[in-house]
Amino acid sequence: MAEERGGAEARRHFRGARFIMEAGLRLGLGSAALSTALGAFLRFAREHRSPYDPALVAAAALLLAGKAQGAGPRARDVINVTHRRWPCRLCCSQWSSAAVGRRRGHRPAGGRC
C-alpha cells in the first residue's frame, strides 16, 4: 500500500515537473525561471503531504518564478497554457467561470468549460 501511494506521488511530481518544462518553453521563460519554478514546485510537493492539485501548484510556481526573474509572463497567459494542458481544472474548480464570463460578455455553456 505504501509503495502504491509512493508511486502515485512520484507520478504526480513528474506530471507537474513535465508541465512546468512544457509550459515554460511555450511562455518563453528562460532556464533560470524554469529551474526556480521546478524548485518551488518540488519543494512544495515534498513539504505538503496532503493531496494537492498539481496543475494549480505548477501554474503558481511558473507565475511566481517568472515574476521573480523579472520578465514574468502575464497571469492570463499562464492560465491559458494550463487550461490547454489540463482542461477545466482551473476554470471550473478553482475559478468561477460564470463570473468571468459575465464580466467579459461571454456566457459559459451550462456553466461548463
C-alpha positions in Angstrom: 0.0 0.0 0.0 2.8 2.4 0.9 4.6 1.6 -2.4 1.4 2.3 -4.4 1.0 5.6 -2.6 4.7 6.5 -3.2 4.3 5.6 -6.9 1.2 7.8 -7.3 3.0 10.6 -5.5 6.0 10.2 -7.8 3.8 10.3 -10.9 2.1 13.4 -9.6 5.5 15.1 -9.1 6.7 14.0 -12.6 3.5 15.3 -14.3 3.8 18.7 -12.5 7.5 19.0 -13.4 6.9 18.0 -17.0 4.1 20.5 -17.3 6.4 23.3 -15.9 9.0 22.5 -18.5 6.5 22.4 -21.4 4.6 25.5 -20.3 7.7 27.4 -19.5 9.0 26.8 -23.0 5.7 27.9 -24.5 5.7 31.0 -22.4 9.2 31.9 -23.4 10.8 31.7 -19.9 14.5 31.3 -19.5 16.3 28.5 -17.9 16.7 30.4 -14.6 13.0 30.9 -14.3 12.3 27.3 -15.2 14.7 26.0 -12.6 13.2 28.3 -10.0 9.7 27.1 -10.8 10.8 23.5 -10.7 12.5 24.0 -7.3 9.4 25.8 -5.9 7.1 23.0 -7.2 9.2 20.2 -5.8 9.8 21.9 -2.5 6.0 22.4 -2.1 5.4 18.7 -3.1 8.0 17.5 -0.6 6.7 19.5 2.3 3.0 19.1 1.8 1.8 15.5 2.1 -1.9 16.3 1.8 -3.4 15.9 -1.6 -3.0 18.9 -3.9 -3.8 19.8 -7.5 -0.5 19.6 -9.4 -1.9 21.9 -12.1 -2.7 24.7 -9.7 0.7 24.4 -7.9 2.7 24.2 -11.1 0.9 27.2 -12.6 1.5 29.2 -9.4 5.2 28.2 -9.4 5.5 29.3 -13.1 4.0 32.6 -12.4 6.0 33.3 -9.3 9.3 32.2 -10.7 8.7 34.3 -13.8 8.0 37.3 -11.8 11.0 36.7 -9.5 13.3 36.6 -12.5 12.0 40.0 -13.7 10.5 39.1 -17.1 7.5 37.2 -15.9 4.5 36.1 -18.0 1.1 37.6 -17.6 -1.3 35.7 -15.4 -3.7 35.2 -18.2 -1.0 33.5 -20.3 -0.2 31.1 -17.6 -3.9 30.3 -17.1 -4.4 29.8 -20.8 -1.4 27.4 -21.1 -2.6 25.5 -18.0 -6.2 25.2 -19.3 -4.9 23.8 -22.7 -2.9 21.2 -20.9 -5.4 20.3 -18.1 -8.8 21.4 -19.3 -11.4 22.5 -16.8 -9.0 22.3 -13.8 -8.6 26.0 -13.3 -11.6 27.5 -14.8 -14.3 25.2 -13.3 -12.9 24.2 -10.0 -10.8 27.0 -8.6 -12.2 29.9 -10.6 -15.8 31.0 -11.1 -16.1 30.6 -14.8 -19.6 32.1 -14.7 -18.4 35.3 -13.1 -15.5 35.7 -15.5 -17.9 35.0 -18.5 -20.4 37.7 -17.4 -17.7 40.2 -16.8 -16.2 39.8 -20.3 -19.6 39.5 -22.0 -19.3 35.7 -22.6 -21.7 33.1 -21.4 -20.3 29.7 -20.4 -22.3 26.9 -21.9 -24.2 25.5 -19.0 -21.6 26.6 -16.5 -19.0 24.2 -18.1 -15.9 24.9 -20.0 
